[in-house]
Amino acid sequence: MELKIDLLKNEIKSQFRLIVGILLLMASISMVFIKLKDNPLASIWDWLFALVLFLSGISSILGGAGFAFARMFGRSFIHIDEHFISIKSGLFEKEQKFMWSEIKSMEYMANRYRIILNNDAQAILNLSKMEYLLKMEVKNTISNIAAGKGIKIS
């Protein structure tokens, strides 16, 4: 059994957002040409404004095409299989990874698992930032794999 979920879903494609992005991009480029034609030494604020328009245009084009902008900053996923449990619940959260071969037993408490490792050390697998249905799916997968491996969950 394996559970593999990408928590950063692609955005819905939007023609309106794509058109707005193209217009913003054209406005920033035309602003640069107009400023260079009128005054080659345009103020820093003009350049800054043109840069903001350009970046907004690129962002709108990427979003309109269905690309999740958050993917540029990291990943967020759940991956549970016969070898390990790996959960990264947010972009800037630390990945929680446990090998099944290192787990002696597990205890489910509210929104988290207390994991007792083979060397009697304890670790916490935190599920608190997940939606309820996702937690249930993770719990079922962990229970099924643990039962197959003979790991006791209380």
BAZABA-530312 format. One record per residue: z, y negated, x of N, C-alpha, C in turn. Coordinates in steps of 0.05 Angstrom, whole numbers, padded with zeros to 5 digits, always signed. Example, Ala and Ser with C-alpha at 12.3 -4.5 7.8 and 13.67 -1.06 7.14 Angstrom:
<nodes>
+00156+00114+00264+00156+00090+00246+00156+00066+00264
+00142+00045+00257+00143+00021+00273+00157-00001+00258
</nodes>
This chain:
<nodes>
+00000+00024+00017+00000+00000+00000+00000-00025+00018
-00015-00045+00010-00016-00070+00025-00018-00094+00006
-00004-00115+00014-00005-00140-00001-00013-00162+00018
-00036-00174+00012-00046-00195+00029-00054-00219+00012
-00040-00241+00014-00045-00264-00003-00047-00289+00014
-00068-00305+00010-00070-00331+00023-00059-00352+00004
-00038-00365+00012-00024-00384-00005-00039-00411-00006
-00057-00416+00012-00073-00441+00012-00100-00434-00001
-00102-00439-00026-00126-00433-00041-00147-00455-00037
-00172-00448-00039-00193-00468-00037-00192-00486-00061
-00199-00511-00056-00200-00531-00078-00224-00526-00096
-00223-00536-00120-00246-00534-00138-00267-00553-00129
-00292-00544-00128-00314-00561-00120-00317-00583-00141
-00323-00608-00132-00326-00630-00150-00349-00648-00141
-00369-00650-00158-00392-00667-00152-00384-00696-00151
-00366-00704-00169-00357-00732-00169-00344-00740-00142
-00327-00722-00133-00313-00728-00107-00333-00728-00084
-00353-00711-00085-00374-00710-00065-00390-00736-00064
-00397-00746-00088-00412-00771-00090-00395-00794-00080
-00369-00795-00088-00352-00816-00078-00350-00816-00048
-00348-00792-00037-00346-00789-00008-00371-00799+00006
-00394-00793-00005-00419-00803+00007-00421-00833+00005
-00412-00844-00018-00413-00874-00021-00393-00887-00001
-00370-00876+00003-00351-00887+00022-00362-00885+00051
-00375-00863+00057-00387-00860+00083-00409-00881+00088
-00426-00884+00068-00448-00904+00070-00436-00932+00072
-00415-00938+00057-00402-00965+00058-00391-00970+00086
-00378-00951+00098-00367-00955+00124-00389-00959+00146
-00410-00944+00144-00432-00947+00163-00446-00973+00160
-00451-00981+00135-00464-01007+00130-00446-01030+00138
-00420-01027+00135-00402-01048+00143-00402-01052+00173
-00404-01030+00188-00406-01032+00217-00431-01046+00226
-00454-01039+00214-00479-01053+00221-00479-01083+00214
-00468-01089+00190-00466-01117+00182-00448-01133+00201
-00425-01122+00209-00407-01136+00227-00420-01139+00254
-00434-01119+00264-00447-01121+00290-00469-01142+00290
-00483-01144+00267-00505-01163+00265-00494-01192+00264
-00473-01196+00248-00462-01223+00245-00445-01231+00269
-00428-01214+00278-00410-01221+00299-00404-01196+00316
-00416-01194+00340-00412-01170+00356-00382-01165+00363
-00366-01186+00363-00338-01183+00369-00321-01186+00344
-00327-01168+00325-00312-01168+00300-00282-01162+00305
-00266-01171+00286-00237-01168+00291-00229-01139+00289
-00205-01133+00300-00195-01106+00300-00190-01096+00271
-00184-01114+00253-00180-01107+00225-00205-01097+00212
-00228-01109+00219-00254-01100+00208-00260-01071+00218
-00255-01066+00243-00260-01040+00254-00240-01019+00242
-00216-01027+00238-00196-01010+00226-00203-01003+00198
-00212-01023+00182-00220-01019+00155-00245-01000+00154
-00264-01004+00172-00287-00987+00172-00279-00958+00179
-00260-00955+00197-00251-00928+00204-00237-00915+00181
-00221-00930+00166-00207-00919+00143-00227-00910+00121
-00248-00927+00117-00269-00920+00098-00283-00894+00107
-00289-00893+00132-00303-00869+00143-00287-00844+00140
-00261-00845+00147-00244-00821+00144-00240-00814+00115
-00238-00833+00098-00235-00828+00069-00260-00814+00058
-00283-00823+00068-00308-00811+00060-00311-00782+00069
-00303-00777+00094-00304-00750+00104-00285-00732+00088
-00261-00742+00083-00241-00727+00068-00251-00721+00040
-00263-00740+00027-00273-00736+00000-00297-00716-00001
-00314-00717+00019-00336-00699+00021-00326-00670+00025
-00307-00667+00043-00296-00640+00048-00282-00629+00023
-00266-00646+00009-00252-00638-00015-00272-00632-00037
-00293-00648-00040-00313-00644-00061-00329-00618-00056
-00331-00610-00031-00346-00585-00024-00328-00560-00028
-00302-00565-00034-00285-00542-00039-00268-00534-00015
-00269-00549+00007-00253-00542+00030-00225-00553+00027
-00205-00536+00031-00177-00545+00029-00170-00560+00054
-00164-00586+00051-00158-00603+00074-00133-00594+00089
-00115-00581+00075-00090-00571+00088-00096-00549+00108
-00118-00535+00106-00125-00514+00125-00129-00525+00153
-00134-00550+00156-00137-00562+00182-00110-00563+00197
-00088-00562+00183-00062-00565+00195-00047-00539+00198
-00056-00517+00186-00042-00492+00189-00049-00472+00167
-00034-00451+00167-00038-00430+00147-00013-00424+00132
-00016-00412+00109+00007-00403+00092-00002-00377+00079
+00014-00356+00083+00005-00330+00074+00028-00310+00070
+00021-00288+00057+00039-00265+00055+00022-00241+00063
+00033-00225+00082+00019-00201+00091+00040-00179+00095
+00039-00160+00077+00058-00137+00079+00041-00112+00079
+00045-00095+00099+00031-00069+00100+00049-00048+00112
+00038-00026+00120+00054-00003+00129+00068-00008+00156
+00059-00029+00171+00070-00034+00197+00090-00057+00198
+00085-00078+00182+00103-00101+00184+00103-00117+00158
+00123-00135+00157+00125-00155+00136+00121-00182+00149
+00102-00198+00140+00098-00224+00152+00093-00244+00130
+00111-00265+00129+00110-00285+00108+00112-00312+00120
+00093-00330+00113+00094-00358+00121+00090-00374+00096
+00112-00384+00084+00111-00395+00057+00101-00423+00055
+00098-00437+00077+00088-00465+00077+00074-00472+00102
+00059-00494+00101+00044-00502+00125+00061-00506+00149
+00083-00519+00146+00100-00526+00168+00125-00509+00170
+00125-00486+00156+00147-00467+00157+00142-00448+00180
+00163-00436+00190+00161-00416+00211+00154-00389+00198
+00137-00374+00212+00130-00347+00202+00154-00328+00205
+00159-00313+00184+00180-00292+00183+00166-00265+00186
+00171-00251+00208+00157-00226+00213+00177-00205+00222
+00175-00182+00208+00193-00159+00214+00176-00134+00215
+00180-00118+00236+00166-00092+00239+00183-00071+00223
+00169-00054+00208+00183-00034+00192+00198-00015+00211
+00187-00010+00234+00200+00009+00253+00227-00001+00263
+00232-00027+00261+00257-00040+00270+00278-00043+00248
+00271-00036+00223+00289-00040+00201+00304-00015+00195
+00331-00018+00193+00349+00005+00186+00353+00005+00156
+00361-00018+00144+00365-00020+00115+00361-00049+00107
+00360-00053+00080+00355-00079+00069+00374-00083+00045
+00381-00108+00040+00397-00114+00016+00384-00139+00003
+00377-00136-00023+00366-00159-00037+00388-00176-00049
+00388-00201-00043+00406-00221-00055+00388-00241-00069
+00399-00261-00082+00383-00280-00096+00363-00294-00078
+00338-00289-00082+00315-00302-00068+00313-00295-00039
+00326-00274-00030+00323-00267-00001+00332-00238+00003
+00322-00227+00025+00330-00201+00034+00347-00204+00059
+00370-00190+00060+00385-00187+00085+00375-00162+00098
+00365-00164+00122+00353-00141+00136+00372-00133+00158
+00380-00108+00159+00396-00097+00181+00377-00082+00199
+00375-00091+00224+00357-00079+00243+00370-00054+00256
+00354-00039+00271+00364-00015+00284+00386-00020+00304
+00387-00044+00316+00408-00051+00335+00432-00064+00321
+00434-00061+00295+00455-00072+00277+00456-00102+00276
+00435-00115+00285+00432-00144+00281+00423-00149+00253
+00430-00173+00242+00421-00180+00215+00402-00203+00216
+00383-00202+00198+00363-00223+00195+00359-00228+00165
+00348-00252+00159+00343-00259+00131+00313-00263+00127
+00303-00251+00106+00275-00256+00097+00277-00273+00072
+00271-00299+00075+00275-00318+00053+00250-00319+00035
+00255-00316+00009+00233-00318-00011+00237-00341-00030
+00255-00360-00024+00262-00380-00043+00240-00401-00049
+00221-00404-00032+00200-00424-00036+00176-00413-00051
+00178-00388-00061+00156-00376-00075+00159-00378-00105
+00137-00376-00119+00138-00375-00148+00149-00348-00157
+00159-00347-00181+00173-00324-00192+00155-00299-00191
+00130-00301-00202+00113-00278-00203+00105-00268-00175
+00102-00286-00156+00096-00279-00129+00120-00264-00116
+00144-00273-00122+00169-00259-00113+00170-00231-00123
+00163-00227-00149+00164-00201-00161+00144-00182-00147
+00120-00193-00141+00100-00177-00128+00108-00169-00100
+00121-00188-00085+00131-00182-00059+00153-00162-00060
+00172-00165-00079+00194-00146-00082+00184-00118-00088
+00164-00115-00105+00153-00089-00112+00140-00076-00088
+00124-00092-00074+00110-00081-00050+00130-00072-00029
+00151-00089-00024+00171-00082-00004+00186-00057-00013
+00193-00055-00038+00207-00031-00048+00191-00006-00045
+00165-00007-00052+00148+00016-00050+00145+00026-00021
+00140+00007-00003+00136+00015+00025+00162+00025+00037
+00184+00011+00030+00210+00020+00041+00217+00048+00031
+00212+00054+00006+00217+00080-00005+00201+00101+00010
+00176+00095+00016+00159+00114+00031+00168+00118+00059
+00181+00099+00071+00191+00101+00098+00220+00110+00100
+00233+00113+00077+00260+00122+00077+00281+00101+00083
+00273+00076+00079+00292+00053+00084+00306+00047+00058
+00332+00046+00060+00349+00042+00036+00350+00012+00029
+00345+00005+00004+00348-00022-00006+00370-00023-00027
+00390-00040-00022+00411-00041-00042+00412-00068-00055
</nodes>
